[in-house]
């Protein structure tokens, strides 16, 4: 499933390219785009919805000379400044599915400037990049594990203020650096996003073990 925000998706050529590839897409377009219903009625997307409303329908996006057939998904939750104007070529996709893109964007940032400097690898070969991404994903999951440990249980390692300021990933990375440099025997190797009670606290943590291979 290809998901895109308004910067890239507000393009007739992009939507046609996705259709030619035969992939499912769920993309957000600008509210100033023009939508034409099957019966011919045409208006700007921002004129079609009010706060608190949600609906979907079929029609054509953009002006007549560039219009693309789409299924429109409109959602404007109360308290939000503007609506989500989504278009898709797959009737099973919903706005809730698109909301997961926010988590994906955050994870992508963590693999780059937020944690692992992926861009500094300068890898260009697809197969090498695929292997490198596997390593990054495992390391990312490990930091999420340590971050979960740092905030779980009856005696959290970090203060409530710190937990509010940083993501679970950043807390895990902070925890790893602190333990690795000062008490490496307390660093746990493993992936368990809901850690067992016996693995929560330093007095019961497994020692750091080297990974071979």
C-alpha positions as CSV (number, residue, x, y, z in Angstrom):
1,X,0.0,0.0,0.0
2,X,1.4,3.3,-1.1
3,X,0.6,6.2,1.3
4,X,1.6,9.9,0.6
5,X,1.0,13.3,2.1
6,X,-0.1,16.4,0.2
7,X,3.3,17.4,-1.0
8,X,3.7,14.4,-3.4
9,X,0.1,13.1,-3.8
10,X,-1.4,16.3,-5.1
11,X,-0.4,15.3,-8.6
12,X,-2.4,13.9,-11.5
13,X,0.8,12.3,-12.9
14,X,1.6,10.6,-9.6
15,X,-1.8,9.1,-9.2
16,X,-1.8,7.8,-12.8
17,X,1.7,6.3,-12.2
18,X,0.5,4.4,-9.1
19,X,-2.5,3.1,-11.1
20,X,-0.2,1.9,-13.8
21,X,1.9,0.0,-11.3
22,X,-1.2,-1.9,-10.1
23,X,-0.6,-1.1,-6.4
24,X,-3.1,0.0,-3.8
25,X,-2.8,3.7,-2.8
26,X,-4.2,5.9,0.0
27,X,-3.0,9.4,-0.3
28,X,-3.9,12.8,1.0
29,X,-4.5,15.7,-1.3
30,X,-5.0,19.4,-0.8
31,X,-8.4,20.7,0.2
32,X,-8.2,23.1,-2.7
33,X,-8.4,20.3,-5.2
34,X,-11.5,20.1,-7.4
35,X,-13.7,17.0,-7.2
36,X,-16.4,16.0,-9.6
37,X,-19.1,13.5,-8.7
38,X,-20.3,10.9,-11.2
39,X,-23.4,12.9,-11.9
40,X,-21.3,15.9,-12.9
41,X,-21.6,18.2,-9.8
42,X,-18.1,19.8,-9.2
43,X,-16.7,21.7,-6.2
44,X,-13.6,22.2,-4.1
45,X,-12.9,19.5,-1.5
46,X,-13.0,22.1,1.3
47,X,-16.6,23.0,0.3
48,X,-17.8,19.4,0.7
49,X,-17.3,18.8,4.4
50,X,-17.9,20.4,7.8
51,X,-16.3,19.7,11.3
52,X,-17.7,16.5,12.7
53,X,-18.5,14.9,9.3
54,X,-17.1,11.9,7.5
55,X,-18.1,10.2,4.3
56,X,-16.8,8.6,1.1
57,X,-17.9,8.7,-2.5
58,X,-16.6,8.0,-6.0
59,X,-15.8,10.5,-8.8
60,X,-13.0,12.4,-10.4
61,X,-10.2,14.5,-8.9
62,X,-8.7,17.6,-10.5
63,X,-9.8,19.7,-13.4
64,X,-11.5,18.1,-16.5
65,X,-8.3,18.1,-18.6
66,X,-6.4,16.3,-15.9
67,X,-9.1,14.4,-13.9
68,X,-8.4,11.0,-12.4
69,X,-11.0,8.5,-11.3
70,X,-10.8,8.0,-7.5
71,X,-12.7,7.0,-4.4
72,X,-12.8,10.0,-2.1
73,X,-12.6,9.6,1.7
74,X,-13.3,12.7,3.8
75,X,-12.9,13.0,7.5
76,X,-13.0,16.1,9.7
77,X,-12.9,15.3,13.4
78,X,-14.1,18.0,15.8
79,X,-11.2,19.9,17.4
80,X,-9.1,19.6,14.2
81,X,-8.2,22.6,12.2
82,X,-8.8,21.0,8.8
83,X,-10.2,17.8,7.3
84,X,-8.4,14.9,5.8
85,X,-9.0,14.7,2.1
86,X,-8.0,11.2,1.1
87,X,-8.2,9.4,-2.2
88,X,-7.7,5.8,-2.9
89,X,-8.1,3.1,-5.6
90,X,-8.9,0.4,-3.0
91,X,-12.4,0.4,-1.4
92,X,-11.2,-1.5,1.7
93,X,-8.8,1.3,2.8
94,X,-10.0,3.7,5.4
95,X,-8.9,6.9,7.2
96,X,-7.9,4.8,10.2
97,X,-5.5,3.0,8.0
98,X,-4.0,6.3,6.8
99,X,-3.5,7.4,10.4
100,X,-0.9,4.7,10.9
101,X,1.3,6.7,8.5
102,X,2.1,9.0,11.4
103,X,3.7,6.1,13.2
104,X,5.5,5.1,10.1
105,X,6.9,8.6,9.6
106,X,8.1,8.7,13.2
107,X,9.8,5.3,12.7
108,X,11.4,6.5,9.5
109,X,12.8,9.5,11.3
110,X,14.2,7.3,14.1
111,X,16.1,5.3,11.5
112,X,17.7,8.5,10.3
113,X,18.3,11.7,12.3
114,X,16.3,10.6,15.3
115,X,18.5,7.6,16.1
116,X,20.5,5.7,13.5
117,X,22.2,7.9,10.9
118,X,20.9,5.8,8.0
119,X,21.7,8.5,5.4
120,X,25.4,8.4,6.3
121,X,25.8,4.8,5.1
122,X,25.8,6.1,1.5
123,X,24.5,2.7,0.4
124,X,22.9,2.6,-3.1
125,X,22.8,-1.1,-4.0
126,X,19.3,-2.5,-3.3
127,X,20.4,-5.8,-1.9
128,X,23.0,-4.2,0.4
129,X,20.4,-1.7,1.6
130,X,17.9,-4.5,2.3
131,X,20.4,-6.2,4.6
132,X,21.3,-2.9,6.2
133,X,17.7,-2.2,6.9
134,X,17.3,-5.5,8.6
135,X,20.2,-4.6,11.0
136,X,18.6,-1.2,11.7
137,X,15.2,-2.8,12.3
138,X,16.6,-5.2,14.8
139,X,18.5,-2.5,16.6
140,X,15.4,-0.3,16.6
141,X,13.3,-3.1,18.1
142,X,16.0,-3.7,20.7
143,X,15.9,0.0,21.8
144,X,12.1,-0.2,21.9
145,X,12.5,-3.1,24.2
146,X,14.9,-1.3,26.6
147,X,12.6,1.8,26.4
148,X,9.6,-0.3,27.5
149,X,11.7,-1.7,30.4
150,X,12.7,1.7,31.5
151,X,9.1,2.9,32.0
152,X,7.4,-0.3,33.1
153,X,6.9,-1.7,36.6
154,X,6.2,-0.2,40.0
155,X,9.6,1.7,40.1
156,X,10.2,3.3,36.7
157,X,13.8,4.1,35.9
158,X,13.0,7.5,34.5
159,X,10.9,10.4,35.9
160,X,7.4,11.1,34.6
161,X,8.7,14.4,33.1
162,X,11.3,12.6,31.1
163,X,8.8,10.0,29.9
164,X,6.6,12.7,28.6
165,X,9.4,14.5,26.8
166,X,10.9,11.5,25.0
167,X,9.6,8.6,22.9
168,X,10.0,5.0,24.0
169,X,12.8,4.7,21.4
170,X,14.7,7.7,22.7
171,X,14.3,6.4,26.3
172,X,15.6,3.0,25.2
173,X,18.6,4.6,23.5
174,X,19.3,6.7,26.5
175,X,19.1,3.7,28.8
176,X,21.4,1.7,26.6
177,X,24.1,4.4,26.5
178,X,24.0,4.9,30.2
179,X,24.3,1.2,31.0
180,X,26.8,0.3,28.3
181,X,29.3,2.9,29.4
182,X,28.9,2.5,33.2
183,X,27.3,-0.8,33.9
184,X,27.5,-3.0,30.8
185,X,26.6,-6.2,32.8
186,X,23.1,-4.8,33.2
187,X,22.3,-4.4,29.5
188,X,19.7,-6.9,28.3
189,X,19.8,-8.4,24.9
190,X,16.4,-9.5,23.7
191,X,13.1,-8.4,22.1
192,X,10.1,-8.3,24.3
193,X,7.9,-5.2,24.1
194,X,5.9,-6.3,27.1
195,X,8.8,-7.4,29.3
196,X,8.4,-10.1,31.9
197,X,8.6,-8.9,35.6
198,X,11.8,-10.8,36.1
199,X,13.5,-8.7,33.4
200,X,12.4,-5.3,34.5
201,X,15.0,-4.1,37.0
202,X,18.7,-3.9,37.2
203,X,19.1,-6.4,40.1
204,X,17.6,-9.1,37.9
205,X,18.9,-8.1,34.4
206,X,20.8,-10.6,32.3
207,X,24.4,-9.7,31.6
208,X,25.6,-8.3,28.3
209,X,26.4,-11.1,25.9
210,X,28.4,-10.8,22.7
211,X,26.5,-11.6,19.5
212,X,28.5,-13.8,17.0
213,X,27.9,-14.3,13.3
